Amino acid sequence: PLSITDPRYAGKVVVINAWASWCGPCRGESDDLEQVYEQFKAQGVDFLGLNMRDDRQSAQDFVGDRKVGYPSIYDYAGATVGDLGIPLPVLPVTVVLDRQHRPAAVFIKSITAEELGAAVARVVAETSGPVAG
């Protein structure tokens, strides 16, 4: 199964979005996430969805209906994000990981393309070391 430890993500900036099909703010931000994904994928930025606390079929319908271009992991309990040490008090949560897969930006709310794009651009511009907030 796909996970953040998959070799395809090694050395890359990765945006992780924890979502559920029943989550109104998740539905509202899906176009913004797709827009930023399209904007940055040619620069080697990967996106990974984490579908949590959701019905598997509803999640598949959500991805298909919204034409989400990046992969999602079905992770009902949220163990994947928990492994990164990121709390999930609510959905949606979006995390931008730097090239060493350290959280460089965390949004515990619905995000816009502008704010996510700015955070991704900042992390992409970093060559190494921690990202200053």
N, C-alpha and C positions, 0 to 999 in steps of 0.2 A: 504493500500500500504506500501511497505517496505521503511524505512527511517533510518537515523543514530540514531534516538531516539528509534528504535525498541528495546525491552528488550533483544533480543539475543546479542546485542552489548555491553550491560552494563558491565563496568569494563574490557573491552578488548581493546587491541591495534587494531586499524582499519586502513587499507590502503584504501584511496579513490582515484579513478582514474577517472578524467573527460575526456571523449573521444567522438569522432564522427567517423562514418564509412568512411566519406569523407576525414578525416585528415590523411595525409601520415605518419607523425611521430607517430600518434596513432596506425596505422597499424604496423609500424616498432617496436614498443615497446611491442606489445601484447604478444609475446612469452616470453619476459623478465618478464613481470608482472605475467604470468602464472607460470613461473619457481619459482619465489619468493613465490607466493601463495602456491605452492606445498611444498616448503621448510619449510614454517612456519605455515601452517594450523594446524599441530599436536601440536604446541605450543600455540594454542588458538588465533592466529592472524587471524582476518577476513579481507576480501577484499570486497569492494563494488564499482562497476562501476557506473558512472553517465553519461549517454548518453545525450549529449546536442546538440542543434542546428542541429538536424538530422532528417531524415525520419525514422519512426518507423520500417517499413519493412526492410530497409537497415541495421538498427541497429540489428534486429533479425538475419538477414543473417550473419552479421559480427560475432556475438557471436557464432552462429552455425558453421560457416566455420572454425573459429579459435579454436573451442572446449574450450571456456572460461569456467572454472570450478566454478567461483564465480558469484553471482547475480549482475545484473545491474538494475538501476532505469532509466526509460525514463523521463528525466527532461529537456525538450526543453529549457526552459528559464534559467536554472542553479540556481534555487531558493535554492536547497539543500545546495550547496557550499556557496551561499550567506548568508545563515543562520549561517554558521560557521565563517563568516567574512573574507573569503578568496577571493581575487579578481581573476577574470578569464579573463585576457587580451587576452589570446591565448589558444589553445588546443595543446597538452595535458597538464593537470596539475595533479600531483600526490601529495597527502597529507598523511603523516603518523600521525595519532592521537594517543596520549598517552591514558592511561587507564581512564583518566578523560575527554577524547575527546577534549583535547587541541592540536592544531597543533604543532607537535614536529619537523617535517621536511616538507618542501614544495619544490617541484620541478616544475618550470614553464618551462618545456621543456620535450623532450623525454628522458626517463631514461633507464639505463641498469640494468640488474639483479644484477651486482656487487654493484652499488651505492645504489639501493633500498634495497638490502639485508643487506648492512652495516647499513643503517639507521634503518631498522626494527629491526635488532639484537641489536642495541644500545638502542632503545626504549623498547624492550622486557626486556632488562637487568635492566631497571629502576624499582624500586619497587613503588615509589611514588614521588611526587614533580615534579617541572619543569625539563625538560631535558636540560642540558647545551649544547650549540652549540659548 
